[in-house]
Each structure stands twice: as C-alpha cells, then as structure tokens.
Amino acid sequence: MCGLTGLIPENKSTGSHRLLKMMTDCIAHRGPDADGFWWDSDNYVGLGHRRLSIIDLSETGRQPMASHSDRFIMVYNGEIYNYLDIQKELSPHNITYKGHSDTEVLLEAFEIFGFAETLKKLSGMFALALYDKKEQRLYLARDFLGKKPLYYGWSGQDFLFGSELKSLRAHPAFQENNINQDVLALYLKYACVPAPYSIFENIHQLMPGTYLEIDVNSLSKDTKLKPKTFWSATEAVKAGANKRNGSVSEADALSGFETLLKLSVKERMISDVPLGAFLSGGIDSSTIVALMQEQSASPIKTFSIGFDAKVFNEAEFAKDVARHLGTDHHEMYVSPKDALDVIPTLPQIYDEPFADISQIPTYLVAKFARQHVTVALSGDGGDELLGGYRRHTLIPPLWNKLSALPKPARQTLGKILETTGTKGWSAIGGLLSHPHLGDSVQKLSGLMGSNNTQELHDYLLGFWNDPYGLVQGAKPLDLTYNDEKLAPEGLSLSEEMMWRDSISYLPNDILVKVDRATMANSLEARAPLLDRRLYEYAWELPIEMKIKGKTGKYLLRKVLEKHVPLALFDRPKKGFSPPVGQWLSGELKGWSEELLSQQSLESAGFNPKPIRKAWEAHKQGHVNNGVKLWSILMYQSWLRSL
C-alpha cells in the first residue's frame, strides 16, 4: 500500500521539483518506507510516490517504475491480487523481470494489452497514475468498487492529483480553491463527501471503475475532463440479473460462492510482511478469519477492541470465535478517554469533513493492529453484497405494506411513533437487548414521507433531511445513485437497496473510513468480500441465497457454519459505533456548546436556527440527535484545522 501524487505545472521550472517533494512528503504516512520522484525531460509531468513495502521489499519494487521499454512510467497505490495469472498470460512475450512485484507486471500488461483492456483483467484495489512518454498522455484510474482514493483538479493554473487532499493542499495557490457550499450541504446529508465531488471547488474525486486520459500538450483549465468507465457496478448488477437462474440449487450456489471467497482470501494472504485480520466476532470478519486459518499452517494474528459499556461491546464474541478457530488473538479495551483523545486528530486523518462516528474505533483497532502486522484483512463489503443491513431485511417488507397507505396516513403514523421519544424507545430497547431501538424508531418515523424507493433509500442513508436549509446559498447537486431511472430492472426492493448501497454508502463512507484510518497508521487493509468476481457472481444468484425471511447474509452464514458453531455468531448485530449521543451530553458538552454556538455557526456559513434547535432538543433528552450534530461538529473542527 502506498500514496501517490503528481502535477502538470504551467510553469515548467525546477521550482516544480521542490513542490512535488512537498506534496509527496504530506502523505508519508501512507508509505513510510521510501519515497520516489520522476519528471519527464521537459518538466511537463511530475510523479511522486511514498512506499509501504508489501510485495518485493527490494529496490526492484520501488516507484515510480518504468516499463522495460521505458515508454511508460507509473506510480500506484494498491495490490493486484491476480498479478501472477497476468504474468502467465504475458509469458509468450518472453519478458525478463527485474523483481517480483505486481507493479512490474502491471506495467508490462499496460504496454502489451493496452490501458483499458488491462484494467478489465485486474482483480485488486488500486489508484494509479501512468504516463505514456511516446504519446505524452497521462492516465489516472481508480479500482472497481472504490477501495483506493484518487483526487484531481486545479490549483491556480497547475493540474494536480493525489491519494489524499493534503498533498494537493500543499500547493501554494490552493487557498484560491474555496469551499464548495453545495457539496457542504451534501456532506451534511450523508456525513461524508460523495464522489465525484470534493469539499473544495475545482477538485474532484475519480469515481470507482473509471479512468481519465489526459493529453498533456492540450491540457488547460478550460479542458473538459470526462472520465471513462472500464467497469460498472450497475452494469454488473444488470448482467448478473440477466444470467440469473432461479432454479439454481442451494448446494451449487454455496459451492460457487465458497470457492470464489476462498480464492479471494488466499490471494489476499500473499505478503512479504506480517499479516493478520480484524475480528469483531460478527459474521463477516469471522468468516474471513475462518478461511484464513483454514489456509494457514500457523495461527493467524487477529485483532479486536472492546468497550467497557456492554451494550456496545463485541470483544467477548470475538474472543470466543478466536478461541474456537485457534488464532493468535489480541484484544485491547479502550476507555472513553482513549476514544475522545482521537477526536482532535480526525480532521488531519480524514482530510475533508467526515462524520461516520465509527471512524474512532476503526482508527483505534488499526493503530492496535499496526503494532503487530503491516497487512490486515477485514470483513468489509459483506453487508452490501449479501443483504446485511436492516434496510435490506426489515425495511422492504415493512415498506411494501406502508406504501399501500395514503401518504397523509403514513405521516400520521410517523408522528405517533415520535411521541414516545428516543429515550422511551431506548428504554424498551434495553429490555429487549436492542441498544439502538430508539434511534431505529426515530429513523422509521421519518421514512413515512417517502414517495418512491429512491427517496426511501436516500432518506435511510441520510442524516439531515433538509441540508440545503442549513447552508447559506447552497443549491442541490446531481448524484448518479439518486437517479431513479438508473436502477436495474427486475430487482426486489431489498436488492435495490443493496445495489444503491454498493455505489453510494460503500465507496463514499465505509471505504473512505477504512482507508484513512488504516493508512494514517501505515497499515494496509484488504477486503476479500469486495472482490470484483465475487460481486459479479453474487448478483447472478436469486435473493433467497442472500436473504432468508428477515435474515441477511445467508450464504456467508452457511460458509461460517462449517467452521464455527452457530451459537457463537447467531445474535443481533451491535455495530461498531460508540455512544456519541451520550458524549455530546457529557464529556464533550463544553466542546459542543462552543462549536454549536450561534456565532460559530454563522461564521461557518450555516443557518443556525435549525441546528441550535436540534442541539437544545438533544441536551434536554427529547431526541438523540447525536449523529446529526456530529456532522456539524466534524465540519467545524475540520474548518478550524485549515
């Protein structure tokens, strides 16, 4: 895992060399082992790289790396898991390799197969910049589902790109890029900044499964850069649905799924440095660890963190699973102070506003794991792939009934649910061992106003219902996944929710959270369940292979049952989120009061009235507005860090 950056400067001077080093140094945490730089002979293009050595630790694995013909030069962040297969495909060309890195194989594949065709062959995670010296073209690409980030855009008259915004912000003219108020409203809606936007004007994120082809000689700030698609999750869903065989037996479906998953795990265990896995005790991570241990001759190192508050703690479950599988298990209990001490560092870690509260424990478990390993496998992607969220399992049958009611009747029902209040429903939830019942009912009451399934998903994904009323002068922006016409035909509501999550919540929230938290600790995270081939195969299967009744992740459960007794994992999902609502009313109250004051909100460009109203209601205990207010607080903290 690494970090990359680069620029195409308007002024072709040696001063750009110093700038490139500054930009590269800003992402040293992504690659603490070495740095590298390359400029073309006319100073048209500069590439910078920070290396975290995983495969081929020798000098032959260093980047920027040139192809054997010296036509192509590349910096890249990620891992290509099937690079040995591609190397075999290249064997008729009698290439003599200098080392054994995937980078070297990737470069030769680009030369022989072409850029777009090579991308389609890959299995892995990547963000890369490739320069073609002959054609004087720069290519930027981002992987299939968006595991690795890549930003690009303008600072003054210079074109910049990089793994994180902090490298772009090192440019002396970057302060000319104002905060995009329209994107700020989107951030408040989703608690993250969705691609293709960034929080700054003139800067974009490359969308998953796309690449840019840039003619260096004709590039100017007026150039309309239009990414091209080499793989689309939506098209994969459509293709899978067309191939779907409703008569496929459970045994055949399970066999095909398990075979691909084992292969995916095996490929991600290839490493020249110490490797382990995150283990929460849930279905996803437990399955990954079980398949890792099955394919390992020695105990796999596993890592979990726990909380003293039992209602949020899953460490005991993880310990039981680890003991059963025989892993080399490591656990660390964190206090509220440990968690709160992370908060001042979040703006630097996430680089732009980000407010998924599970960012804190994710960072802490990554920091803990990095003390022992350099690579950690995770269970990310299982929910989106096989229906693991309540909006996949519980909401669809409920909505199918509610949508038959007139909208006014639904809205009245929503108000009735609200009258008990979050505190009352949470008390009931405590008796039922459902710690998030109050928040769930609060969310349920609000969905009654949805007009269609797209609005339903957008509501369930969102936090502030009217973000444009919170930001002065903000206007709505288009988002691909909010286009109702984009939805593949023939999907059940559960499947539509899963598809929408995989092109929105997954890349914009989950994968951003994991990438920044792990890379801030110089740890590489690998997610077997996010393998492109597995994604494509899962969509060829009927919904009954994913959701049975009201229970999701059916096939994953069946795989796990072969390794772990049902009693060790068949329980309600607790999630990975600390009690932010309690913190804001307790230890963080003074900090929150200052950042949510009328003056602070107005100076940041907010409309204070609705935010202050939400804060007062939260303090009085009428409703838990913790996650909504967290998005404001994280923005305020980030803004002050600039």
N, C-alpha and C positions, 0 to 999 in steps of 0.2 A: 504494500500500500504506500502511496506517495502523494505528493502535492505537485501541481504543475501551474505554471503561469507563463505569460508572454505578452509581447506587444508588437504592433506595427506602427512605428513612430512617424510623425510628419517630418520632423527634423532629423535627418539621417546623420547623427553625430555620435561621437564616443560618449557623450553625456548620457545617452540612452543605455549604455552598458552599465553605468552606475545605478540608473533607475531600475533596470532589470534585476540587479542584485538586491536592491532594497525590496522589490516586490517579492522576490523569491524568499528572502530571509523572513518575511512576515508569516510564511506558512511552514517554518522549520519544524513545528510540532507534528506536521503530517509526515515528515521524513527526517528524523534526527541523525540518520547515519551518514549522509553525504549530500552535497549539492552539486549542480552541474549547469553549465550555460552554453548556449550556441548562438552565434549570429551568422547570417549569410554574408557573403563578401561585400555587399553594398549596403549593409546595415538596414536592409528593408524589414527583416523579420528577426526577432529575438525570442528564444525559448529558454525558460528557466525550470529547474526541477529540484525537488527535495526527495530524498530516497529513504524509505523504510525497507530495509533488505529482508525479503521473504523467500524468494526463489533465486538461486545463484548469487551467493553473497560476495562473489569475487568482483574484481574490476570489470570483468566482461559483462556484468549486468548493469553497469552504470548508464545513466541517461543524462542528457539527450543522447540518443543512439542513432547511428546511421545504418542504412541498409548496406548490403555487401557491394552494391553497385555505386553507392554514395549518392544515389538520386534522392532518396527520402531520408528525412531526419525527424525523429519523434520524441515527444515527452508524453508519458501516460501514467495514469493513476488507476490501479485495479489489479485484477487477476483474470487470466484467461484459463479456465479450468480444462478445456479440451485442446490445449495447445499441442499436446503430444499427438493427438489424432490429426491435427492440421499439419504437423511436421511430417507425418507419414504421407499425407496427401501431396506434400511438396517433394517427396523423395525422388520422383523421376527427374527432377531438375538438378540433382547431384550438388546440393548446397553443402558447403563445409561450414559448420557453425563454430564460432569462437568460444561460446559458452553453452549454458543450458537454460537460459531464461526464456520466459514466454514472450518478452519484448522482442527478442531477436527473431523468433518465429513469426510473430505478428508483422514485423516489418517486411519480411520476405513474402508473406502472403499478400500484403498490400501491393507489392511490386508485381507479383505473378497473376493474382486473381483480380486485381483492381480493388479500389477502396470500398465501394458499396457492397460488392459481392463478398468480400472478406467479412465485413460486419455481419452479414446474414449468416455466416458459418459459425460464428462465435458462441460459446457458452461461457458466461462470466459476467463480471461487473467491471465497468471501465468508464473513464472520461479521458479523452486524448486529443492531442494536437499533432498533426502530421503536416510537414512542409515538403512539397514537391519542388525541388530545385529546378528541374527541367521546365516545368510548366509555370513556375512561380505562383503556385496556388497553396493556400493554407486550408486544411480541413480540421474541423472541430467536431467531435462526436461524443454522444452520451449513451450509456447502455440501455438495454431493453426496458426495464421497469424503473430505472432511475435511481439505482443504488449510489452512484457516484455523481457529485455535483459538478457543474461547469457554468460559470458566468462569463458573459462577454458584453462589450459595449464601448462607449466612448468616454474619454476624459480629455477635455479640450479637443484637439484635433488628432489625438492618438487613439488607436484602436487597441483595447486591452482584453485579456481573457485570463481566467484562472479558476482554481478549485474553490477558492473562498473569496468573499468580497474584500477581506482585509488586504489581500495582495493588490487589488485594484485601487483601494483607497490610499495606498502608499504613493500613488501618482500625485505630483504637486498641484495639478489642476482639478483634482477630483472634487474639491469643495464646491466647484461650479455645478455639480450634479445635485439638484435639490431633491428633497424627499417627495416622493410621488403620493399626493394626498388621496388619489383614487385607490392606489394599492394599499395605503394605510387602512382604508375602510375594509378592503378585502381581508387584510390581516386580522382586523377586529372580528370579522365574521367567522374566520376559520382558525384563529390562533396560530397561523403560520402564513408565510407569503407564498402563494401558489405560482408555480411556473405557468407561463413563460415570463412572469414579471419578477422584478426585484423591488425593494423598497425605494430605490433611487431611480430618478429619471435617467434615461439614456443607457441603462444597464438592464440586461435580460438574463434569464436562466434558459439554457438549452433544454428543450423538452426531452423526456425519455424516448429512446428509439429513433432519434433524429440526428442529422449532421448538417453542418454548414460547409459550403465550398466557397472560398473567397479568392477572387483574382486580386493579388496584391497590387498589381500595376494600376488597376482602375478603381481601387477602394477609396472612398471618401465618405465624409459624414452624411452625405446625401444618398449613399448607396442603400438600396432596399435589400436587406439581408433576409432571405426566406429559407428557413430550414427545410431539409428534405427528409422524408420518412424512410427508414430502412426496415423497421419493424413496428407494428402497432398492436397494442393490447386489444383494442377494439376489433381490429381485423382478425386477430387470433380467436377472439370470442365468437365472431361470426363464422369463421372456418370450422371451429370446434362444434358449434351448434349444427352446422350443415352435415358434419360427419357423424353426428350423434346417433348411436344405435340404442334405442330404448329396450331392446331385448338382451343387451349385454348382461351376463351373469355377474353376481357379486364377486364370485371367485375370480373371474377373469379381470374384472375391474380392479380388485385388490392386488392381484398379481402384477398387472401392468403398472399400477401406481407404486407399489412397493419396490419393484425393480428399478424404476426411474429414481425414486427417492434414495435408494441405497447407492446408486451410481453417483447421484448428486452429492451425497455425504462423502463418499470415497474420494471424489475429485477435490473436494474442499479440505480434505485432510492432507493433501500434498503440501509440504512445507519444509524448508531447511532451518526453521527456527521453532522454539517451543510453542505448542498448540494446545488449546483447551476448549471449553464451551461454557456459555452461560446456562444456568439451570435454575428455573423458577419453581419447578415442581408441577408446572402446568403441562398440558398435552403436547404443545408444540415443541418446547425445549426438551421435554422428557423423551420424546420420540427421536429427536436428533441425537441426543446423548446415547440412547439405547443402540442406535445404529452405528454410532461412532465406536462404542465399546465393543460391539459385535465384530467390528473390523480391525480392532486394535489388539496387539499382543500384550500390551501393558495397560494399567489403569489410566483412563482419561482424566485429565485435570478438569474439575468442574467448579463453578463459582456462583455463589448466591449471596444476597444481602438480606437482612431481616430488620424488622421494626419491632420495638417494644410493644406497640399497640397491636394486640392480637387480631383485631378486626381487619388490619391491613397486612398482616404478616403471613407470608407463604414459605418462609425459610424452613420451617419444620417439615413441610411437604417435600421440599427439595432434598432435605437431608434423608428422608425415608426412601425417596427414589434413588438417590446416590448410593445409599447403603445396599439396596436391593441389586443395583447394577454393578456394584463393586468399583465405583470410580474413586479417584483421589480427590475427595471433596474438600472445598474450602468455603467457609462462610464467615461473614462479618456482620455483626449487628450495628446499626447506625442509630445514633440518638437524634432527637430533633435538632440539637445544636449542630451535629455533623451535616445534616441536610440544609439547615439555614445558612451555614457558613459557605455553601456553594453559591448562594444567590448573587452575591456581588460579582462573581466571575462569569455569570451567564451571558451578559452582553458580549464579552470578549470571545467566549466559546462559540456562540451561535451567530455572531457577526451581523445579523439583522434581527428584527423582532421575531421572537418565537416563544410560544406560551403554552406548550403541552407540559403540564406540571410533572409528568413522569420523566421529563428531562433531568430532574435532580437525581432520582435513584439510578437512572441509566448511566449518568456520569459517574456516580459513586461505584457501581459494580464494574464499570470499565476501568476505573482507577485501581480498584482492588485486584482485578484480573491481571492488569499490566505488571504487577509486582512479580508475577509468576510466568506469564506467557506473552508472546508477541502477536499471536493469532487466536481468535475466539469465534467458534461457531455459535449461531443464535437460531431461535425458532421463528424469527420474523417472517411474515407472509402467510402463515397458516390460516389466520382468520379470514383474510381476503380471498384466499384460494379455495377454502372449503366451508365457508359459512360459519365463522366463529363468533360474530358479534350479535348482540340482541336484535339489531336492526335487520339481521339476516334470518333469524329464527323466530323471534317473538312478535316483531312488528308486522311482518307481512300478513299472517292470519288475522291479526287484530285490525289492520288497515282494510283488509278485504271486507270485513264486517262494517267498520265505521264509515267507509266511503259510500256505503249504500244509504247512509243517513243524510238528510239535507245539511248543508254547511252550518246554518244557524243552530241546529240541534247539536252538532258536534262541538261547536264553540261553547254552548251552554254546559255541556258535559265537562269540557275542559275547565271551566270556571268552578264547577263543583269540586273537581279534583284539587284545585288550588286552595280551596277554603281550609283544608286540613293543615296546609303549610308543610314546608320541608321538614321542620322539626318534628311534627306529629308523625309524618310518614317514616322518618328515620327511626323514631322510637318503635314503631311497628316493625320496621326492618330489622332492628336489633333483636327482637323476639323471634324473628324468622331466619336469623343468620344471613341477612341480606343487607350488608353495610351501606349499599348505595341506593336503597329503595327510595329514600326521599328525593334524591337527585333524579332517579328514573321517573318517578311520578311527575316531578316538575317538568321534565322533558316531554313526557307523554301528554300532559295537559296542553302544551303548546302546539303539538302537531295537528291538533284538530282543525286548524285553519288552512291546511294544505289543500291545493286544488287538484294536484296530479302527483304522479310518482316522482317526477324530477323535483318538484317543490318539497315533497316529503323527504327525499334524501338530503336535499340542501338544508332543510331545517334540522334534521337529525345530525348533520355534520357541523352545523353552525353553533355559535355562542351568542353573540349579539344579533337579535333579529333585524334590527334596523341600523346597520353600521354607518350608512350614509347620513343618518341623522346625528351621528356622534362626531363626524369630522367636517370641519368647516370647508365648504366648497367642493366636497368630494362628489364624483359622478360615477355611476356604475360602469364596470368593465366587463367585457366578454370573457367567459371561461368555457373551454371546449366541453368539459364534462357537465356543464349546466345546459347544454343544448339538448332539448327533449327529442329532437329528430335524430340525434346521433345514436340513440340506444339501439342495439341489435334487436332484430325482430325475433319473436318467439320465446323470449326469456320470461321465466316466472318473476314475481316481484322480488323474491329472495335473490335470484340470480342477477337481476338488475342492480340491486343494492351492492352485491359483491363486485360486479363489473365496475360500477361507479366508484367504489372504494379503491379498486386497484389502479384507477387512473387519476385519483384525486388524493384521498386521505393517505394512501400508502406512500407515493413519492414525495408529497408535499409536507407531510407531518412525520410519519413513522421513520422513513429512511433518512430524512434530514436529522431527526433526533439522534438516531444511532450513529450516523456518520460523524457528526460534530462531537458527540460525547466520546466516541472511541478514538477519533483522530486527535482530539485535544490531549489524550493520554498516549499517543503514538501506538495505538493498538489497532490491528486490522480485524474487522468483523466480517464474517462470511455467513450467508443465509441460504442453506440448501433448498428451502422451500420456495425461494424466489428464482429457481432455475427456469429459464425460458421454456425448456422442453416439458417440464412438469406443469407449468402454467397451461401450455397448449393442450397437453393430454387431459388435464382435469376438466377443461371445457368441452371435451368430447363425451364426458360422462353425464348421465342424467342426474338431476338434482337429488334423487334419492340416495345416490352414492356419497353425497356431501352432507345433506340434512335429513335426518330420520325423525319424523314427528317434530318436536321442538328442540332437538339436539343436533348441533352442528359438528363439523369435522369428523364425520362418520368413518371415512376410510382411514384417517390418521389414528383414530381410536382403535380401529381393528389392527393396525400395524403395531401400535403400542401394547395392545393386549398380549401379543406374542412374547413380550419382554418384561412387562410389569403388571402385577395384579391390579385388577380393576379398582379395588378398594384404595389404592394409592393415588389415583388420579381422577376418579369419578366424583367430582364435587363442584359446587358453584364457583365460577370464576371471580377472583377478587380484584384482578387488575394490578397495576404497578404504580398506583398514584398515591402520594402522601396526602394527609388531610389539610389541604391548602385553606379550606374554609375556616377551620379551627385556627390555623396560624394567623390569618388576617385579623381574627378577632382577639388573638392572644399575643404571642411573641412578636408578631410583625405589625401590630396595630399602629404604633407610632410611625414606623416607616411608611405604612399605607396611608395614614392620615396626611402626611406631608405631600406625598406624590399625588394624592387624590383631592387635594385642596382646590378650591375654585381658581386660585391664582396659577397653580401649577398646570391645571388642565387647560386654562385659557392660553397660557404662554406656549403650550404644545400644539395649539390649533384645534383643540376639542371643544365641543359644545358641552359645558359642564353639567347642565341640569339633569339629563337622564343618568349620567354616571354618578353624580352625587346622590341621586335618588336610590340607585342600586346599592351604593355604599351604606347609606343610612339604613335601608331595609336589612342589609346583611348584618350590620352591627346589632340591630335590635332582635335578630334571630328569627325574623318572619320568613326569610327565604335564604337558601345558601347560594349566594352569588359569587362564591369563591373563584370558580374558573373564569367567569366573565371578567371579574375585576383583575384577575391575574394577567389577562391580556393587556389591560391598560397599564398595569404596574410594570410589566416587562418592557412595554414600549417606552415608558417614561425612563426606566433605568437605562435602556439602550440609548435613548436620545441624549441623556446626560453623559454617556460614555464617549460620545463623538468628539 
